[in-house]
Structure formats: C-alpha cells, structure tokens
C-alpha cells in the first residue's frame, strides 16, 4: 500500500510539473500609474550653428499623472458600475476607462522683441493651466475627453520664468512683457481619437501606424486636427502604460515620425484678445516631428524635433522646437 501511494504521489507531481501554470506576464498586467515630465523648448531643437531661436512657442513644461483606472463617479456617469481598471489585458480587450491629470505652463513671444508692440506680430503670452482627461481604451483604439482650465497674463508667471532663465544663461531680458496678454481665465474642452495597427517584422522588430483626429473648443483655442504617425522599434517584454494607452505592446527602442494638419479657428496666443490689433491668424497650420525613444524597466525617455508651419501672416518662416519627455511607471 505504501508503495502504491508513493507511485500515485510521484505521478501527480509529474503531471503538475508538466502542466503550464497561468502566470501574470508583462503583456497581461500593465502599469498601475505613470508620471510624465515634459519639457518643450526651441533651445533644444536640432539646429546648425548660430544662436538658438527664442520666439513663437518658445517654452513649455508639463507634469502629468496617468492612472490605469478612473474615479468611481466617472464610471457612473458613463453607465459603468464596475470600477475595474485597464491593467488587465482582458479588460483592455473588452474596453476600459483610464484617467489623467496634468499641470503645465506655455510661453509665447513675438519674433521682433521690442518695448512697444509691433503691428502684425503675435503678443507676449503666458498660459498656466491644469487639466483632467478621461480615456476609453479598446483594442487598437483610444478615445479621450478632457477639460483644461488656465490663466493668462502676469499670474501665468511667464515673464519671471523666461527672464529668470535668460539671467542664468547670461542672455538679455525680453523687452516687451509689459504688453503681454492681460490677466484672464480660460477654458478649453478637448476630444481626441486614435486608431493604431501594428505588424511584426521578424522576431524582435515591429512597425506601427496610427491615425489620430480631434477637436478643441473654448475661450483660448478652437481648432480641428487630423494626423498620422509611424513607429519602428525593437520589441521588449514591457507592460502596457496608462501614459500611452493606445499602445498595447510598447517597444524598448524605437524611432518615430508624425504629421498633423490643424484648422485653427481661434488662438489668443497668436491673435490676442478681440480688438487688440495683433497678428492675423492663419487658418491652416501643419506640424511634423521625428523622434527617438527608449524604455527600460520603469523609465522611458523620448526626444522629438518638432516643426510647426507659419501660424500668422507676418511670420516669415516655420518654427522648430525640441521636446523631451521622461516617463516613470509605477506598479
């Protein structure tokens, strides 16, 4: 009897070892949250010799916190009683909700720096804002709806930030901040949607193409946009991230290129407030970018060189700036 019992135990052990045990892989369980730090500046744009530009969209900074889930009231508003988040692969396949909040600052200056406003030039302008966004994530598809609240004028802190940076670099202070956009509260509602298709190239590479479109409407900016981007990268066993919810399988090392066309119906950072006599806004504005990115464990780093076409009639040429993004993923 003891020998028979030993045989049965040995047989059971062999069967347990032979059968695969379900485990949580990097592809089935995503990051719970992500913190993104972004810096835009024309100082870090790819350029040749000579002094860097310091005008148009000259500086931007943003800190964003993204979650794999969303507050309970969001699910109730959307008719979803469940508070399950997007960390699981099955949840993302079925469709799930995530959320993000951000704070940031943008600084705009005219090409002609002068103590008095130059006719036809854009105004000196700063924008200090906070935003909240809800995202609907599905297979190869992501939608977003967000609201941005901010303030222009001296409370945006654009003048002390720019001229403080100039002092640190040993540059001259900008002359025209006394005539910046006046203090005013603003609100903009954003909607965006994207579709993404990915194909495997060999054992370790993948290529993806994404189409994106959206709209913004509010007291500061009103615009329609549509564009596409392509990515070529080396695969890695990396988890899904709420910072980039439309990408199911993130690449470890990748190159990207993108284009976008905007139809701009309102932009106070170009044309100023009504009756200000500032720049004549151009309706159609194009944008293109190329970049490189790398992700390692909980850290991701990306650089983009962005070129934006002329935004107003007196603008002599397109404007380029660099964008650096650091993302920290938490589990």
N, C-alpha and C positions, 0 to 999 in steps of 0.2 A: 504493500500500500504506500509506504514512504517513497519507494522508487517511482511508482506511478504518479504520485503527487509532484515529485521533482520534475518528471518529464513534462507534466502539464504546465508547471510554472515556467520551465525553460521555453516551451512552445509559445506561451503567452508573451514572454519577454521578447522573443524573436519577432513576433507579429507587431508588437508595439514599436520596436526599433525600425521595422520595415515600412510602417505606415507613416506618411508625411503628417507632421503636426502643424496645424494652421498657426502662423505667426503674423504679427503686425509688421509689415515691411514699410520701407520709406515711401513707397508709392501708395500704400493704402491709408497711412496716417500722416496727415500734413502738420505743419506748424500751427500752434495754437494762436500765436500772435507775432507781429513783426513791427519793428520800429525802423522808420526810414528817415535818413538825414539827407537833404538835397541842397546843393549849392550851385546856382547859376551865376556866371559872371563872364563878361567879354574879355576879362584879363586872361582866362584860362582857355580861350578859343585857340584852335590851331591857326597859326599865322606865320608870316615871314618876319623879316627884320623891321625895326622901327617901333615906335611907341604903340602900346595897345589902344584900341578904341575905348572910349568911356562915355557912351551916349546910347540913345534909344533904350531898349531893355538892357540896362547895364548891370543889374544885380537882382538876385532872388535867393531866398533861403526858406526852407520849409522843414518842419518836423511832423511826421505823420505816424500814427499808431493804428495798425490794422488788426482786426480780430477774425478768427475763423467763424465766429458766431455773431449774433446781433442781440440787442436788448429784447426782453420779452414783449414789450409793447409793440415793437416793430412786427413781430410775428402775428400779434393780434390784429394789427391794422391790415396786414396782408392776408388775413384769414388763415393763418397757420398757427395752430395751437402748440405744435412742437417747438421746443427751444433747442433742438439738435443743431449742431454747427457743421461747418464744411470740412472738418478734419478728416472724416472718413471718405474713402473712395466711393462707397455705395451712396453716401449722402450727396456727393458731387454729381454722380451719375443720375440720381433721381431729381436733383435740383435743390439748392440750399441757399441760405441767406448769410452774408457776412457784412461787416460794418467797418468804418474807419473814421477817425477824426484827425484834424491837422491844424496847425497854426503856421503862419508864414508872413513874409514881407516881400514886396516887389518895389523896385526903384526904377524910374524912367527919367531921362534927361534929354534935352534937345541937342542937336549936333553943334549948333552955334551957342557956346557958353557966353552969356552976356549979362550985365547987370540989369538990363531992361529987356522985356520980351521982344523977340524977333518975329515980325509978321510971317506967317506961314509955317513956323516951327511948332513942334509939339511942346507942351508945357513941362516944367519940372513937376514930377508927381511921385508920391509915395502911397503905398497901399499896405496896411497892416490888417490881417484877416484871420478868421477862424472858420473852419468848415466841418461838416458832417456828411458822410456818404453811406448809403446802403447799397449793397451789391447782390444781385441774383446770379448765382453761378450754376451752370449746367455743362454738359459735355460739349467742348469746343465753343462755348458761348458764355459771355458775361455781359450783364446789363448793370448800369449804375444810375442812381438818382441822388443828387446831393444839393446842399444849400451852403452858400458862402456869405458870411457877414463880415464887413470890414469898415475901415475908416480911412479917408484920405486927409491931406493937409498935415500940419505940424504933429498931430497925435500919431501919425504913421511912423514917426522917428526916422524918416528917410534922410533928412538933412544931417543930423548928427552921425548917423551910421556911415554915410558916404564921405563926408568931410573928415570924420574921425579916421576912416581907412586911408584917406589921402594923406593925413598928417603922419600916420605910421609909415607910409611908403615914401614920404618926402615929396609929395606932389602938391600942386596948388589947389586951394579950395575952390569949389564950384561957385560961380558968382551970382547965379540967378534964383537961389532958393527963396528969396523974399517974395517972389512972384509965383510960387508953386500953387497947385490946385488948392482951393480953400478946404477947410475942415467940413467934411460931410460924411454921413453914414451911407453905406451902400449895401445892396443885397443882390445876389445872382443865384439863380437856380440852374443846375447843370444836369443834363441827361446824356448818357453815353451807352453805346452798344458795340460789341466786337464779336467777330466770328474768326476762329483760328483752326487751321488744318496743318497737321504735322505728318511728315513722312520719314521713315528710317532710311539712312544711307549707310549701308554696310553694318558692321556690328557695333560701332561706337559713335557714329555720327547721325545727326538728324537735321532736317530742314523744315522750317515752318513759315507759313504765310498767314497774315492776319489782316482782315478788313475792319475798319473802325469808322463810326459815324456818330454824330452827336449834335447837341444844341445847348446854347447858354442864353438865358434871358434875364434881364434885371436892370437896375438903375446904373450899373457901371459898364457892363459889356453885354451886348446882344449879338449872337453870331451862330451860324451853322457851319459844320465842319465835316469833312469826309477824308479818309486817307487809308493807307496800307503800309505795312512793314513786313520785312523778310528777315529771318534769323537762320544762321547756320552755326551749329555748335557741336561740341563733344558731349555725349551723354554722361550722366553721373547718377548714382543711386541717391538722388536728392528728393526730399519731400516737397509736396505742394506748399505754396506760400500764400497767405492772405494778402500780401503786398502786391502780388501779381496773379489775381485769381483766375484769369483766363488761360494760364499756362499749367497744364496738368503734369508734365514731366520736365522740370527745369533742367537746363544744360549747365554743365560745370564751367565750360569755357565757350564763349560764343562771340560772333560778330553780327551786327545788325545794321539795317538801313531802312529808313522810312520816309514817306512823303505825306503831305497833308495840304488840303485846299480849304481855306476859310472864306465864307461870305460874311463880312463884318458890317452889321447894321448900326452898331453903336460901340464906341470905345472912348471913354472920357480921358484915358491916358494918352490918346492921340489928339482928339479934337477939343479937349477941355469941356467945361460946362457950357450950357447954351448961352450964346451971346458973348463968349469970351474972345471970338475972332482969332482963334488959334488955327492949327493945321487943318487942311482939307483931307478928310479920311478917304482912303481908297477902299472900294467895295471888296475886291478880291485880293486876298493875300495868301501866298503859298509858303510852305515851310518844308525843309528837308533836313535829315540828320543821318549821320553814320556814327557807329559806336562799337565799343568792345566791353565785354563784361566777364567777370569770373566769380564763381560762388564756391566757397569752401566751408563745409560744416554749417555753422550758424551765421556765417558772414557772407555778404555779397557786395561786390564793388563794380560799378559801371561808369564809363565815361562816354559822353556823346558830344559831338561837334554839331551845332545846330545853326542853320542859315535860314533867316526869315526875310522874305522879299519886302519891297517897299510898302510901307503902311500909310504914307501920306504923300500928297502931291509934291511937296518941296524936298522930300527925302531923296538924296542923289543916288543912293545905291542900297543894296540889301545889307542886312546887319547880321553878324555872326557872333555867337557866344558859346561857351563851353558849359557843360552840365555834369557834375559829379554826384553820384548817388551811392551812399553807404546804407546797407540794409542789415539789420540784426534780427535773427529769427529766434523765437523762444518756443519751448515745448513743455 
